């Protein structure tokens, strides 16, 4: 199957007039960014070798590509160079497109951003406090992150996994991380649920909806959602991890869904998306108003996260941005609306620090507009003092190691942890693999960034609760012997 809609004759005819009016292809284009700035940007990416994975960079000014260049290779097997038309997985930069779908449906009255999520996904448990679509969009829902749940369940990201698998896992969760609206905590689950809401509200997958309502109208001919692992995508970059000549493919072929990620696109197509934020042919002004409305917590505090976008400042100027990190891909899209300037960096190597490099490009291009940040008094010393004050006495375990040992089950992620007393400590056995637990303090142990807090009853533990950052409160109960 070749690109379910992207490469059909009908679509080409439907977008030809838009393409005629769109920014010129970069090949042979005269750059409006001056030569000194171009050289400085090239130096910023000089760490990329000619035979290594790399990045595509674009600087957009007043709706046109002021400069674009590819560094490194899109495919190491074939030695194919990266260009501004190379297609990358943009990770969580995708979230703004999911948010765009919900904004359009809200404008049209198909749904409301303040609808309860259970109105559209009735199998989601009726939690003590209501969860709304807006909570999902702002990452204030408390819904547990499904990628973290997968890690807890030892589910390999290489497994075939789609939207329906994700929704089933999320709707098994009987509790939230916190009361909706009380906190901000980034959760991929929220955006996966949003994709499912689009499907239920429109009868279309998120991919179908965005192709019809956003990508095609804007002439984004090489943009889609990766939801079919056998699909052929022209000019696609391969994702890589590693470095120093020891690269390996890291592409996550089998994640087949939209919502929290999986948008594939190019620098050239993102120029067209960026233009819609100045002259919104898709959604008009109501669309822009919704997309830039920042979340408000129950306390009345306003957070920076709006609808799939972080709205804030950088060195004294307004900035709207989002980054992405998935498999061997990294992406950054940062818009400076008052300067009509946008920085796009898309990479197919997992070691790229894109937030820092995108900032360096802004420093170069907007040097006359930016202010130097003022250092806070006593910064390093105060931080060191806080670190020292935070040191705590480590309490010994309340039980001998054998008291914690046992088989513990979680119905919410459908997995059993076999905790064993071995070599004077504890280890977790899962799917034939053994890993040691590190004692933190008292009845708290840790493994790979996951904290297990045991509840003890007499001379043994009967359960433990998990804290894994984006997932808290999952309880594993000891199985009967």
N, C-alpha and C positions, 0 to 999 in steps of 0.2 A: 504494500500500500504506500503510495507516495503522497504524503502530506494531505490528509483527508479533505482539506479545502484550499490549502495555501497555494497550491500550484495548478489549480484548474483554470481552464480557459475562461469560465464564467467570472471567476474572481478577478482575473487579469483585466477583463473588459470593464468590470465594475469599478476598478480603481485607476484606470488609465488617466482620466482627467485630473484626479488628485495628484498623481505622480508627476504629471507635467508641471504642476504648480509647486511641487515639493522642492526642498533643497536639492541642489545638484549633487550627483554622485561625487565621491571624493576624488576619484581618479582624474587627474589633470586639473583639479580645481585650484584656483588661486586662493591662498589663505589670507584672511584679513588680520589674523593675529601676527604681530610683528616678529621679525626673525629672531630677535634676542629672546623673546618669550618662548618661541618654539624651541630654541636651543636649550633653554632652561628646563622645559618640560621633558625633552629628550634625555637630558642628564638625569632627571628624576627617575627615569626608567632604564638607566644604563646598567642596572644590575641584571637585566634579562639577557641571557646569551642568545646568540643567533639560532642555536640548535636546542633551545629549551622552551617549555610552555611559557606563555607570556600574557600580555594585556592589550586590549584595544582602548584607546583614549580619545575622547571627543570633548571639545570646548565649544559650546553653543552660545552665540551672542546675537541678540535681536532676531532669533528664529532661524539663523543660518549656522552651519558648521564653520566656525572661525579657524579651527584646526582639528585634524583627526589623523591618527597614526596607529599602526599596529606594531607591536614589539614581540618578537618570538614567534613560536609555531602554534597553529591551531591543532595540528595532528602530528605527533612525533613519528608514527609509522610511515607516513607519506611525505613528511617534510613540508607540509602546507603552511605558508605564512599567515599570520593574523592580519586582517584588514578591518576597516570600519564596517564592512558588511558581514563579518564573521558572526555567527549566531552562538550565543552563550546562554547557559542556564544562569538566571540572575538571582536565584535564592529568594530571600525575603523581600527584595525590592519588588517582587511579585505582589506583595500584599496591597499595594496601592491600586492595582488593577481589580482585585477582589472587592476592595472598598468602593471602587468606582461603580461596579455592578450594583452594589447595595444602594449607593447614592442615587443612581438612575431609577431604581425600582421605588425608592422613597419619593422621588420627585413625581413619579407617575402615579403614585397612590396604590401601587400593587401591594406594598407593605409599608410599615412605619419603622423607623430606626428604634423606636421605643416599644415595639412589640415584644412580648415575652418570647423567648426562644422556643419554649414548649408549644407555642401556638403553631409553629412550623415543624418542630421536631418533637412530637409528643412523647416519644420513648425516652427523652432526656428526663432524669428523675426530677421530681418536684422538690427542689431544695428548700431549705427553711426560708431563705430570702430570694426574691425573684431575680432572674438573669434576663437581661434584654439584649437585643441585637446591638445596641449602642455599646453595652458593656463588652461584647465580643470585639467590636471594632477598636475600642480604646485600650484593650488588654486590661480591663478592670473587672473581669467576670469572676475570677477565681477558678475557672475551669482548668483542670490539670492538663499539663502539656503532654500530648500523645507521644512525641518523640522521646521524652523522658520516661513515659510509661513503657515504651518499647525497650528502652535500655534496662529498666528494672526487670522486665520479663525476659531479658536476654534474647530479644528478637533481632536478628541480623538485618541491618538496613539493606542488604543485598536481596532479601526476600521480596517476592512480589507483594506489593502493598498498594491498595487503592483507597479511594474516598470512602467506600462502604466499610472496608476493614477499619479505617480510622474512626468513623462515626460509631461503629459497634463498640470499639474499645472505649471511647469517650463516654458513651451512654451507660456503660457498666459502672461508672464511678458514682458511688453513693454519697460522696461529700465533695465540697469545694476546698480550695486552698485557704480561702477567706471569704467574708461576706462580700457579695457583689457591690462594687463601687467604693469599697473602703480602702483599696490599695491598687497600685499599678504593678503588674507582674506579667512580663511578656509571655504569651502562650500561643504556640502554633495551633493548638486545638481550636481556639476561637475562630481562626480564619478557615480552618477545615470545615467547621460547622457552618460558617457563612456560605461556603461553596455549596454545601448540601441544601441550605435554605434557598439559594438561587434555583437549584434544580427543582425543588418542591413548589416554589412560587411560579416558575415559568414553564416547567416541563423540559427545560434545556439544561445540559451540563454547563458548568461555568465556562468551559472552552467555547461551546457553541454560542452562548450568550455574548461573550466578549468579542468573538469574531464578527458576529452580526452587528453589534451595537457600538463597538469601540475600534477594534483593529482594522476592519475593512473601511469604515467611514474615514478613518485617519490615514489610510493608505499604508498601514504597517504590514507590508506584504510578507515579511519574514518573521512575524511575531505570532506565537501560538502558546498553547499550554501542552506540556508533555504528559499525555495520558494514555499512550499506546506504545509499549516497548518494542514493537516491531516496525514502527514508522521510520521512514527515511526522511531526513531533514537536510536539504542542501545547505552547504557552507557551515555546518555545525562544528563547533570546537569540541574536542575531547577534554574531559576533566582529568587532572593529574595531581598526585601528592608525591612528596619525596623531596628531592633536591640534590645538588652537587653531582649531577649526572646519574643519579639513582632514582629516576622517576618511575612511577607505576600508575596505571589507569585507576582513577577514582571517580566514577561517573554516575553511580546510583541509577542505573538504567530502569530498575523495576519499581521505582516510586512513580505510580501512574495516576496522578490526580492533580487537581488545581486547588487553590485556596490560600495556603500558607506559603507556597512556592511553586516551582515547576513552570513558570513563564520562561520561554526561550525567545531571545530577541537580539538585536544588534545595536551598535551605536547609531547607525543611520536611522533605524526605526524609532529609537528613543528621541531623536530630534523631532519627529512628528508628534510623539506623545507630549513632549515638553511644550510644543507650540500651542497645544490645547489649553494650557494654563494661562496663556495670555489672550488668546482669541478662541474661546471655548465653543467650537462647532459641535462637540459632543457635550450635551448637558447645559450649555450656556451658563449664565452667572449662578443660578441655583446650585449647579454642580460644584463650582469653585467654592461657594459658601459652605457647603456640606463637607467637602474634602478637607478644608482648612480649620474646621471647628474642633478645637482641642477638648479633650475629655475633662470633666469636672468630677472630683471625688465627692463622696458623701459629706466630707468635712467642709466643702466649698473650695478647696484648693484646686487650681487648674494645673493639669499636667501638660507636657510638651506633645504627647502623642495625640494626633487627630485621627483621620481615617486613612490608615496605611501610610501615614506621613509623620515625621517628626518636625514640628514647627518651632523654631527657636532663632538663635542668633549665633554668628561666628565673628568674633573680633569687631563687634559693633554694628554688623549689618544683618539684615534678616536672611534666614536660610531655611529652606524646606528640603529635607533630605531623608534618605533611608539607605541602609546597607543590606547586603545579603551574603550569606556564607552557607554553602551546601556542597557536600562531597568535595571535589577538587576545584570548585568554582568560588570566586569572590566577586562582588559587584558593589558599586557605589554610584548613586545618582543624587547630586546636590545642586539645588536651584537657588540662586540669589536673585529674587524677583525684582528688587529695586534697581539692580544693575543689568537686568535682562541677560543674565549670564548663568549657564548651567555647566557643571562638570560631570562627565560620564566616564567611569572606568570599569571595564569588564575584563576579568582575568580567568584563565583556565588552570591556575596553579594555587594550591591551598596555602602557600606561604606568603601570599601577597597581603601586606598591611594597607588595605585600601583606604581606610578612614584617614590615616596619616598622609598617604600620597595624594588623595583628593584634596586635602587641606593645603598641601604644598602647591598644587596647581592653582588653587584659589589665591594663595599668597602671591604667586607669580602674576596671574592675570588681573587681579583686583588690588594690586599693591597700593595704588593711590586712594583706594576706598576704605581699606581696612584699618582698624585701630589696633595697636599693640595691647594685649591684655595686661591688666595691672596685677602684679603678684600680690597675694594676700600676705599681710604681716605675719612673720613667724611661721611661714608655710611648712618648710621641711622640718624645722625643729619641733613645731607643734605636732606635726604628724608623728614624729618619732616619739614624742612624749605620750601621745595617745596610745601608740602601739605598746609602749612600756607599761602604761597604766592598765592596758587590757589583759596583761598576763594574769592567769589564774592558776591556782593550785589544782593539780590533777588529783581527783579523788580516786581511790582504788575501787575496783569492782566490788559490788556488794555480795557477789556469789563466787564460788569457785567456778572455773570454766565449764565444768560438767553441768552446772546448774542452768547454763544458757543453751546447752546443746539440745537439739531436737529438730523435728520437721515442722515448718511453719508455712501455712497456706494463706494466700490472699485471693479471695474470690473476685476482686475488682480487676486484677490483672491476670487471673487464672494461672498462677504459678506457685510452685513450692520451693522454698529455700531450705536446704538441708544444712543446718548449722552444726558443726562438729568441733569438739574439743581436741585439738591436735597441737603437738609441739609446745605445750605450755600456753597456748592461746586459742583463738577461734578461727575457723575457716568456713567459707560458704561453698557448698557444692551445688552446682546447677548445670543441667544438661551435660553431665560428664566432665565439667571443668571445676577446678578448685582454685579459690582465691582467699588469701588471708584477710582477716578483719583486724584493723588497728584499734587498739583501745584509746578512746578520747578522754573520758572521765566518767567515773561512776558506772552507770549501766549503759553508757553510750559508746558505740563502736562505729567504725567507718570503713567503707570499701569503695574506692574509686570515686570519691566525692559524694557518696551516699551515706547518710547517717542512719544508724539503727539504734533506736532508744528502747531498751527492753523494759517491760513491766514485770516486776518480780512478785511472786506470791509464795511466801514461805521459803523453801530451799530450792526453788526453780523459777524460771521465767515462763509465763503463760502466753506472752505475745510480745511483739515489738512494733513500733511505729516508724515509718520511713520519712525522712526529709531529704529530698533530692533537688533542692533549689526550686525548680518549676513544678514540682509535685511534693505536696506535704500531706501528712495525715493518713496515708494508706496504712492499714493495720494488718499484720500477719498474725494469725492465731495458731497456737501450737496444736498440731494434730494429735488425736488420741493414740496412745500406744496400742 
